[in-house]
């Protein structure tokens, strides 16, 4: 080996393009690692057993006990509802969305098809239905709608229930197809049948999907108070029309 050969004082320079590719590759690799770690953490969180705090069980128990006591009192003291009759229709709106309640309350809300807050339905004020409304009173509000309210609900918020599918009522074709055999062929016929409680009221009410309404303008009042005391739930009579106007 020639001892007189001089060693290079500088290493050969790495091309700029190679450096840029290397930086991009390292950055991409770092990003993938971070995404992978986050995915693992999220997956672990999903699989981890969910333990309820003792306070949650106590709260749930107390809510159900409260409903049970209230229902027993309702049975002992029958409500005095003078305007009950098969020829009167109410519009019922669910005002609370909580799920922790007595099973009988949950069953009645499901039967009325008021499964979520701000959902509404027309209900005949038969004795049986009034008793059901009293049982679920802290979760709903109702009253007798006028013609304008019925028309606004059906024209602005009306959807059809066809084979358990929610379909928009864009015209009269669908109405005539499903209800024409009963002499109901247009949207005005739906309004008339509901408001006058015609002989085909139940068929029309079943045809209408439960109404999905907006939260009232300016929001709901206190949820734990009856309407008569400045709250949101219970029978509000003709004043249901003012509420409907703020929700359609």
C-alpha positions in Angstrom: 0.0 0.0 0.0 1.3 3.4 -0.9 1.8 5.3 2.3 2.1 8.6 0.4 -1.5 8.4 -0.9 -3.6 11.1 0.8 -7.0 10.3 2.3 -9.9 12.5 1.1 -10.7 15.3 3.5 -14.5 15.3 2.6 -16.9 12.5 2.1 -18.8 12.5 -1.2 -21.9 14.6 -1.0 -25.3 12.9 -1.0 -27.5 14.1 -3.9 -30.3 16.5 -2.7 -33.0 14.4 -4.4 -31.9 11.3 -2.3 -32.0 13.4 0.9 -35.5 14.6 0.2 -36.7 11.0 -0.5 -35.1 9.9 2.7 -36.8 12.6 4.7 -40.2 11.9 3.2 -39.7 8.1 3.8 -38.8 8.7 7.5 -41.7 11.1 7.9 -44.2 8.6 6.4 -42.8 5.9 8.6 -43.2 8.0 11.7 -46.8 8.9 10.7 -47.7 5.3 10.2 -46.3 4.4 13.6 -48.4 7.1 15.3 -51.6 6.0 13.5 -51.0 2.4 14.4 -50.4 3.3 18.1 -53.6 5.4 18.2 -55.6 2.6 16.5 -54.3 0.1 19.1 -55.2 2.4 22.0 -58.7 3.0 20.6 -59.2 -0.8 20.0 -58.1 -1.5 23.6 -60.5 1.1 24.9 -63.4 -0.6 23.1 -62.5 -4.0 24.3 -61.9 -2.9 27.9 -64.8 -3.9 30.2 -67.0 -1.0 31.1 -67.7 -0.7 34.8 -70.5 1.4 36.1 -69.9 3.5 39.2 -72.0 2.7 42.2 -73.6 6.2 41.9 -74.9 5.3 38.5 -76.7 2.2 39.7 -78.2 4.2 42.6 -79.4 6.9 40.3 -80.9 4.4 37.9 -82.6 2.6 40.7 -84.1 5.8 42.1 -85.4 6.9 38.8 -87.2 3.6 38.3 -88.5 3.6 41.9 -89.8 7.2 41.3 -91.7 6.0 38.2 -93.1 3.0 40.1 -94.4 5.1 43.0 -95.9 7.6 40.7 -97.7 4.9 38.6 -99.1 3.4 41.8 -100.5 6.7 42.9 -102.0 7.2 39.4 -103.9 3.9 39.8 -105.2 4.9 43.3 -106.4 8.4 42.1 -107.9 8.3 38.6 -107.3 11.4 36.6 -110.3 13.7 36.2 -110.2 14.4 32.4 -113.6 15.8 31.5 -113.0 16.1 27.7 -112.2 12.5 27.0 -113.9 11.0 24.0 -113.3 9.0 20.9 -114.1 12.0 18.8 -111.2 14.0 20.1 -107.6 13.8 19.0 -104.5 14.9 20.7 -101.0 15.5 19.4 -98.4 14.0 21.8 -94.8 15.0 21.8 -92.0 13.3 23.7 -90.1 15.9 25.8 -87.4 13.9 27.5 -84.9 11.5 26.0 -83.5 9.6 29.0 -83.6 5.8 28.9 -83.6 5.0 32.6 -87.2 4.5 33.4 -89.7 1.9 34.7 -90.3 -0.8 32.1 -94.1 0.0 32.0 -93.2 3.6 31.0 -90.8 2.4 28.3 -93.4 -0.1 27.0 -96.0 2.6 26.6 -93.7 5.1 24.9 -92.8 2.3 22.4 -96.4 1.5 21.9 -97.1 5.2 21.2 -94.1 5.1 18.9 -92.5 8.0 20.7 -89.0 6.4 20.9 -86.9 9.6 20.8 -87.2 13.2 22.1 -89.1 15.6 19.9 -91.0 12.8 18.2 -94.8 13.3 17.9 -98.0 11.4 17.0 -101.7 11.9 16.8 -103.5 9.9 19.6 -107.2 9.5 20.1 -108.3 10.5 23.6 -110.0 7.3 24.5 -110.1 6.4 28.2 -107.4 3.8 27.7 -105.1 6.2 25.9 -105.6 9.0 28.5 -104.6 6.5 31.2 -101.5 5.7 29.3 -100.6 9.3 28.8 -100.9 9.8 32.6 -98.5 7.0 33.2 -95.9 8.5 30.9 -96.8 12.1 31.7 -93.3 13.2 32.9 -91.9 12.2 29.5 -94.5 13.8 27.2 -96.7 16.8 26.6 -99.9 16.9 24.6 -103.0 18.9 23.7 -105.7 19.2 21.1 -104.4 20.6 17.8 -106.3 23.0 15.7 -106.8 22.7 11.9 -103.7 24.9 11.1 -101.5 22.7 13.3 -102.7 19.5 11.8 -102.1 20.9 8.3 -98.7 22.3 9.1 -97.6 19.0 10.6 -98.7 16.9 7.7 -97.6 19.3 4.9 -94.3 20.3 6.5 -93.2 17.2 8.5 -95.3 14.4 7.1 -93.7 11.2 6.0 -95.3 7.9 5.0 -94.8 4.5 6.6 -94.6 2.1 3.8 -93.4 -1.4 4.5 -91.6 -0.1 7.6 -89.7 2.5 5.5 -89.9 6.2 6.0 -90.8 7.8 2.6 -91.4 11.4 1.8 -94.9 12.4 0.8 -93.9 14.4 -2.3 -97.4 14.3 -3.9 -100.7 12.5 -4.0 -99.6 9.4 -6.0 -98.4 7.5 -2.9 -101.4 8.4 -0.9 -103.9 7.3 -3.6 -101.9 4.0 -4.0 -102.0 3.1 -0.3 -105.3 4.7 0.8 -107.3 5.2 -2.4 -109.6 2.3 -1.6 -110.8 4.3 1.5 -111.5 7.4 -0.6 -108.4 9.1 0.6 -106.4 10.3 -2.4 -104.6 13.6 -1.5 -102.8 15.3 1.4 -105.8 17.4 2.2 -107.7 14.2 2.7 -105.1 13.1 5.3 -105.6 16.4 7.1 -109.4 16.1 7.0 -109.4 12.5 8.3 -107.1 13.3 11.2 -108.7 16.6 12.2 -112.3 15.3 12.0 -111.4 11.9 13.4 -113.0 10.2 10.4 -113.9 6.5 10.1 -110.4 5.8 8.6 -108.5 7.8 11.2 -106.5 4.8 12.4 -105.5 3.8 8.8 -104.3 7.3 8.1 -102.5 7.5 11.4 -100.7 4.2 10.7 -99.8 5.5 7.3 -98.1 8.5 8.8 -94.6 7.9 10.1 -94.1 9.4 13.7 -93.3 13.0 13.2 -89.7 14.2 13.8 -89.8 17.7 15.0 -87.2 20.4 15.8 -86.3 21.4 19.3 -88.7 24.3 20.1 -87.5 27.8 19.3 -85.8 29.1 22.5 -85.5 25.5 23.7 -87.5 23.4 26.2 -88.5 24.7 29.6 -87.6 23.0 32.9 -87.9 19.2 32.3 -88.8 18.4 35.9 -91.8 20.7 36.1 -95.4 20.3 34.8 -96.5 22.7 32.1 -98.9 24.3 34.6 -95.9 25.2 36.8 -93.8 26.6 34.0 -92.3 23.3 32.9 -92.4 21.2 29.8 -94.4 18.1 30.4 -98.1 17.2 30.8 -101.4 18.3 29.3 -101.3 21.9 27.9 -104.7 21.9 26.1 -105.0 24.4 23.3 -101.6 25.8 24.0 -100.1 22.7 22.2 -100.7 24.8 19.0 -98.1 27.4 20.1 -95.6 24.7 20.8 -96.2 23.0 17.4 -95.6 26.3 15.6 -92.2 26.5 17.3 -91.2 22.9 16.3 -92.4 22.4 12.7 
